[in-house]
């Protein structure tokens, strides 16, 4: 496999560190200092990006398509379907850090990846709260590496958290 510039490439994982892995989801951390690049990779699962530290970024595509420019902020989120091989470069002036939640039930557990409507995955950011959750949720702390799958019911969260509702499983 070769990059648009003709360099031979080897695909890397979609993230740098696995923070959580179970039969439903896998959660990675990605951290890029200004100017740093996460090398060429391929997503086999649809995923949700949860922004912990935002910055400007550039996604380049292995097929040479026009780049996508992103600008993320703390507490932001975006759903993405399975995408072609790409790489991400932090072109901003601040560190970029996220939690990338792979939806394994829609990708690697299927013969071919499924796509869902972005509304089938709802994300909210909460702080110091007690919630009554219906159905499965991914809980990801913004200020620590604490990430877990919660099956539903009462949930007490101290600090600031992403609460990702997996509506497509309900």
TIZA-205347 format. One line per field, with one value per residue (C-alpha): residue number from 1; residue in three letters; x, y, z. Coordinates in Angstrom, 3 decimals, padded with zeros to 6 digits, always signed. Example, Ala and Ser with C-alpha at 12.3 -4.5 7.8 and 13.67 -1.06 7.14 Angstrom:
residues 2
seq <- c(1,2)
type <- c(ALA,SER)
px <- c(+012.300,+013.670)
py <- c(-004.500,-001.060)
pz <- c(+007.800,+007.140)
end
This chain:
residues 170
seq <- c(1,2,3,4,5,6,7,8,9,10,11,12,13,14,15,16,17,18,19,20,21,22,23,24,25,26,27,28,29,30,31,32,33,34,35,36,37,38,39,40,41,42,43,44,45,46,47,48,49,50,51,52,53,54,55,56,57,58,59,60,61,62,63,64,65,66,67,68,69,70,71,72,73,74,75,76,77,78,79,80,81,82,83,84,85,86,87,88,89,90,91,92,93,94,95,96,97,98,99,100,101,102,103,104,105,106,107,108,109,110,111,112,113,114,115,116,117,118,119,120,121,122,123,124,125,126,127,128,129,130,131,132,133,134,135,136,137,138,139,140,141,142,143,144,145,146,147,148,149,150,151,152,153,154,155,156,157,158,159,160,161,162,163,164,165,166,167,168,169,170)
type <- c(UNK,UNK,UNK,UNK,UNK,UNK,UNK,UNK,UNK,UNK,UNK,UNK,UNK,UNK,UNK,UNK,UNK,UNK,UNK,UNK,UNK,UNK,UNK,UNK,UNK,UNK,UNK,UNK,UNK,UNK,UNK,UNK,UNK,UNK,UNK,UNK,UNK,UNK,UNK,UNK,UNK,UNK,UNK,UNK,UNK,UNK,UNK,UNK,UNK,UNK,UNK,UNK,UNK,UNK,UNK,UNK,UNK,UNK,UNK,UNK,UNK,UNK,UNK,UNK,UNK,UNK,UNK,UNK,UNK,UNK,UNK,UNK,UNK,UNK,UNK,UNK,UNK,UNK,UNK,UNK,UNK,UNK,UNK,UNK,UNK,UNK,UNK,UNK,UNK,UNK,UNK,UNK,UNK,UNK,UNK,UNK,UNK,UNK,UNK,UNK,UNK,UNK,UNK,UNK,UNK,UNK,UNK,UNK,UNK,UNK,UNK,UNK,UNK,UNK,UNK,UNK,UNK,UNK,UNK,UNK,UNK,UNK,UNK,UNK,UNK,UNK,UNK,UNK,UNK,UNK,UNK,UNK,UNK,UNK,UNK,UNK,UNK,UNK,UNK,UNK,UNK,UNK,UNK,UNK,UNK,UNK,UNK,UNK,UNK,UNK,UNK,UNK,UNK,UNK,UNK,UNK,UNK,UNK,UNK,UNK,UNK,UNK,UNK,UNK,UNK,UNK,UNK,UNK,UNK,UNK)
px <- c(+000.000,+001.339,+000.504,-000.455,+003.196,+004.378,+005.628,+005.017,+002.716,+001.781,-001.595,-001.654,-004.464,-007.263,-006.067,-002.949,-004.117,-007.105,-008.944,-011.849,-012.752,-015.826,-018.118,-020.089,-017.518,-013.797,-012.608,-009.262,-007.387,-005.739,-003.420,-001.580,+000.666,+000.688,+002.173,+001.950,+000.256,-001.658,-000.458,-002.526,-005.301,-008.626,-011.810,-013.560,-016.305,-018.487,-017.321,-017.980,-015.254,-015.474,-013.263,-011.350,-008.911,-009.814,-007.629,-007.703,-006.953,-006.494,-007.622,-005.815,-007.191,-005.064,-006.991,-005.798,-009.254,-009.421,-008.526,-011.175,-010.454,-011.840,-012.020,-012.898,-013.590,-013.704,-016.993,-017.774,-018.691,-019.259,-020.511,-018.594,-019.415,-016.684,-014.294,-011.532,-007.871,-006.786,-004.453,-005.021,-002.611,-002.981,-002.556,-003.594,-001.579,-002.882,-002.801,-005.572,-006.969,-010.058,-011.812,-012.720,-015.642,-015.780,-019.262,-018.251,-021.837,-022.104,-018.717,-016.530,-019.478,-021.198,-020.413,-020.205,-020.313,-023.715,-024.411,-026.959,-028.510,-026.334,-029.325,-029.061,-026.058,-026.796,-024.009,-024.259,-021.672,-022.623,-020.960,-021.540,-024.886,-027.055,-028.760,-031.341,-030.137,-032.334,-030.376,-026.654,-024.444,-020.710,-019.416,-016.116,-014.533,-013.140,-010.488,-009.268,-008.943,-012.061,-014.241,-016.961,-020.058,-023.146,-026.088,-028.711,-030.249,-028.968,-025.612,-023.763,-020.995,-018.542,-016.631,-017.200,-018.307,-019.408,-022.605,-023.043,-026.464,-026.410,-030.011,-029.504,-029.165,-032.559)
py <- c(+000.000,+003.438,+006.998,+009.675,+010.828,+007.319,+006.268,+002.679,+002.625,+000.241,+000.766,+001.447,+001.056,+003.641,+004.912,+004.973,+003.416,+001.112,+002.372,-000.092,-003.159,-005.370,-007.207,-004.000,-001.174,-000.487,+002.911,+004.375,+007.503,+009.633,+012.474,+014.672,+017.606,+020.521,+019.303,+015.623,+013.092,+009.883,+007.688,+005.983,+003.828,+002.239,+002.092,-001.296,-000.060,+003.058,+005.298,+008.334,+010.901,+012.522,+015.608,+016.118,+018.762,+020.413,+021.704,+022.139,+019.053,+017.840,+014.405,+013.184,+010.259,+007.462,+007.662,+011.268,+012.859,+016.435,+016.681,+017.271,+020.037,+019.685,+022.007,+020.283,+021.702,+020.228,+018.422,+018.131,+014.873,+013.523,+010.179,+008.758,+005.728,+003.347,+005.438,+004.860,+004.787,+008.183,+009.948,+012.838,+015.723,+018.298,+021.577,+023.703,+025.392,+023.322,+019.649,+017.469,+014.613,+012.470,+009.260,+007.279,+004.892,+002.050,+000.520,-003.121,-004.410,-002.365,-003.326,-006.246,-008.374,-008.060,-009.572,-005.994,-002.815,-001.289,+002.408,+004.079,+007.521,+009.850,+010.363,+006.686,+007.668,+010.553,+012.258,+014.623,+016.062,+016.071,+017.078,+015.751,+014.109,+011.097,+009.693,+007.010,+005.540,+003.521,+000.927,+000.737,+003.810,+004.414,+006.591,+008.386,+010.797,+014.017,+014.397,+010.809,+007.583,+006.127,+004.583,+001.961,+000.440,+000.902,-001.427,+000.992,+002.005,+004.300,+005.923,+008.404,+010.408,+012.715,+015.140,+015.816,+012.923,+012.072,+009.988,+008.204,+006.624,+003.680,+004.007,+001.603,-001.278,-000.552)
pz <- c(+000.000,-000.919,+000.155,-002.383,-002.162,-003.138,+000.302,+001.358,+004.386,+007.139,+008.778,+012.530,+015.064,+015.069,+018.439,+020.555,+023.834,+024.500,+027.591,+027.480,+025.422,+025.752,+023.279,+022.498,+022.346,+022.283,+023.518,+022.463,+023.436,+020.752,+021.790,+019.297,+020.095,+017.623,+014.332,+015.326,+013.034,+013.798,+010.897,+008.230,+009.691,+008.784,+010.852,+010.719,+013.058,+013.011,+015.834,+017.991,+018.662,+022.115,+022.333,+025.569,+024.324,+021.050,+018.261,+014.500,+012.456,+008.931,+007.719,+004.612,+002.610,+001.155,-002.128,-002.578,-002.088,-000.845,+002.867,+005.525,+008.007,+011.519,+014.492,+017.733,+021.198,+024.707,+025.226,+021.511,+019.819,+016.326,+014.935,+011.970,+009.811,+008.671,+006.614,+004.056,+005.043,+006.359,+008.759,+011.166,+011.738,+014.503,+012.608,+015.588,+018.301,+021.216,+022.145,+020.691,+022.801,+022.382,+023.297,+020.190,+020.862,+018.316,+017.934,+017.498,+017.124,+013.914,+012.475,+013.372,+014.581,+011.166,+007.763,+006.487,+008.538,+009.238,+009.369,+011.599,+011.754,+013.846,+016.189,+017.179,+019.301,+021.681,+023.622,+026.549,+028.920,+032.602,+035.854,+039.395,+038.731,+039.522,+036.427,+035.751,+032.437,+030.095,+028.158,+027.449,+027.738,+027.435,+030.262,+029.649,+032.121,+030.699,+033.397,+033.804,+031.832,+033.490,+030.757,+031.171,+029.618,+031.812,+031.103,+032.453,+035.742,+038.448,+037.832,+040.052,+038.393,+040.161,+037.964,+034.263,+032.016,+028.510,+028.623,+025.283,+024.798,+022.388,+021.177,+018.268,+020.786,+022.376)
end
